[in-house]
Amino acid sequence: MKRINISLIMVIAIVTLGIIITAFYFKAQNHIVISTQENQAVKFTDEMAIYGTLGDYFGGVLNPLLGFITFSALLFTIHLQLKQNKENEKQYFENRFYNLLSIHNNLIDNLSYKSKKQRDAFSQLIDTILILPTNKNPISNAKTSDGSAVIISQTKRRYRNFNKHHNGYFGHYFRNLYRILIIIHNSSLNDEIKQDYARIVRAQLSTDELIVLYFNCLPAVCDKGEFRKLVIRYKLLEHLSIEKDKTNIGTLNKNNYRRQIFTLGHKVKTIGREVSTYIPKTKNATFGAFGNSSSIALSELKDAIKPD
């Protein structure tokens, strides 16, 4: 409808302009010229000559004008086409996004671990694998590939072993979640809209899912860090509570934060060295994957790891 109205307006404008130019021409010429004869006689010009002159006049005035109008119409058509392409692209993205989100919820409906189903499967994993006995030291020693000694939480060690031998229970769930974040990240949407779609994803995740997601994306667990980068960028852990363990003494600093114990979701232990992998070492106001969390523990940890 809009295109028809615009075309009609352009036709009316061209016809009106033509009438105005014609009237102006004949008014100026008046079909009469004053001869240079001695008697100053009035002499009418030849009609065909007038039309010939009129044609030249129209050609000189209208050709550039019509060329400009044609060029403008071409630009307008290109603009409409680009707008249509952008709308089609957005529609294609939304179809993929909501289809994957639907698949994600279907995967949850079909999860099963040790007789527990759906989201209870995450709770069962946490209860049987990630919650440590009260007499178990949350910190363990390990070695890197080059033989260097490092510390690692017992919970990370346990989850990594579980993921290595029993990936079939939850692997498809995390692969689909990763795919959802990838299509958001690779879309042509601006960053604010990307964050809006990420919030939709984040709203689907329970506390227990966030706890398992935290361990799944720690270094040397499931990939080379691609998943963790997206979790950080889109703040997927923002609603995961994190507190300093009661066994910690004093304020966190750059010398002690790695060995300090933290509690996720009020029940699972981790250490500062692992939490810090989700917090970029910059001076910005957010806590990386934890977004705008109000956690005092995160605030202290950020201060401890930020560059001098």
C-alpha positions, 0 to 999 in steps of 0.5 A, spaced: 500 500 500 505 504 501 509 503 495 502 504 491 501 511 494 508 513 493 508 511 486 502 515 485 504 521 488 510 521 484 506 521 478 502 527 480 508 531 482 511 530 475 504 531 471 503 538 476 510 540 475 510 539 467 503 543 467 507 549 471 513 549 466 509 549 460 504 555 463 510 558 465 513 558 458 507 560 454 506 566 459 513 568 458 513 567 450 506 569 449 507 566 442 509 573 440 515 577 438 516 584 437 519 585 430 525 590 429 521 593 423 521 600 422 513 600 423 514 596 430 509 591 427 507 585 431 509 579 428 506 572 431 512 566 431 511 560 427 507 555 431 512 549 429 518 553 431 515 555 438 513 547 439 520 546 437 523 551 442 518 548 447 521 541 446 528 544 447 526 547 453 523 541 456 529 537 454 533 542 458 529 542 464 526 536 465 531 531 463 536 532 469 530 532 473 527 526 471 534 523 471 534 525 478 527 522 480 529 516 477 536 515 481 532 517 487 527 512 485 532 507 484 535 508 491 529 508 494 528 501 491 534 499 494 533 501 501 526 497 501 530 491 498 535 492 504 530 493 509 526 487 506 532 482 507 534 485 514 527 483 516 527 476 512 534 475 516 531 477 523 525 472 521 530 466 519 534 468 526 528 468 530 525 461 527 532 458 528 532 461 535 525 458 538 526 452 534 533 450 538 529 453 545 524 448 544 529 442 542 532 445 549 526 444 553 525 437 550 531 435 551 530 437 559 524 433 559 528 427 556 533 427 561 535 421 566 540 420 571 540 415 576 532 414 576 531 422 576 528 425 570 528 432 567 531 437 571 531 433 577 537 429 574 541 435 575 539 435 582 541 428 582 548 429 579 549 434 584 547 430 590 551 424 588 558 427 584 559 434 586 557 435 594 563 433 598 563 429 604 564 434 610 571 431 612 573 432 605 578 437 603 575 441 597 582 443 594 586 438 591 593 438 587 594 436 580 599 437 575 599 441 568 601 438 561 608 441 562 608 438 569 607 444 573 604 443 580 597 447 580 591 446 585 584 444 583 577 443 586 575 436 588 568 438 585 572 440 578 576 433 579 569 429 580 565 433 574 571 432 569 571 425 571 564 424 570 564 428 564 569 424 561 566 417 562 559 419 562 558 424 557 552 421 554 547 423 560 548 431 559 552 432 553 547 433 548 544 438 553 550 442 553 551 442 546 544 444 544 545 450 549 552 452 546 549 452 539 543 457 541 549 461 544 552 461 537 547 463 533 545 469 537 553 471 537 553 470 530 547 474 528 547 481 525 543 483 531 546 489 535 549 487 542 543 490 546 538 485 542 543 479 542 543 480 550 536 480 550 535 474 547 541 471 551 536 473 557 531 469 554 535 463 555 538 465 562 531 465 564 530 458 562 536 455 567 535 453 574 540 454 579 542 446 579 543 447 571 547 453 573 551 449 578 553 444 573 554 449 567 559 452 571 563 446 572 562 444 565 565 450 562 571 450 567 578 450 563 580 443 561 573 440 562 569 440 555 572 444 550 578 449 549 574 455 552 569 457 546 563 455 551 566 459 557 567 465 552 560 465 550 557 464 558 562 470 560 559 474 554 552 473 555 552 473 563 549 466 563 551 465 571 548 472 573 543 468 577 547 463 580 549 465 588 556 465 590 559 466 597 565 465 601 566 459 605 566 460 612 573 457 613 576 463 609 579 468 614 580 475 612 579 479 605 581 476 599 587 478 595 592 477 589 596 472 594 590 468 597 584 468 592 586 462 588 586 457 594 580 460 597 573 456 598 567 459 595 560 456 595 555 455 589 548 455 590 548 454 597 551 447 596 557 446 592 564 448 593 569 451 588 575 455 589 577 462 587 582 460 582 576 456 578 571 462 579 576 467 577 576 464 570 569 467 569 571 474 571 575 478 566 581 481 569 579 488 567 576 494 571 569 494 568 563 494 573 560 487 571 563 480 574 563 477 567 559 471 567 556 473 573 554 479 570 551 484 575 551 480 581 550 483 588 555 478 591 560 481 596 564 475 595 565 476 587 566 484 589 572 482 593 575 477 588 574 482 582 578 487 586 583 481 588 584 479 581 584 486 577 590 489 574 594 494 578 
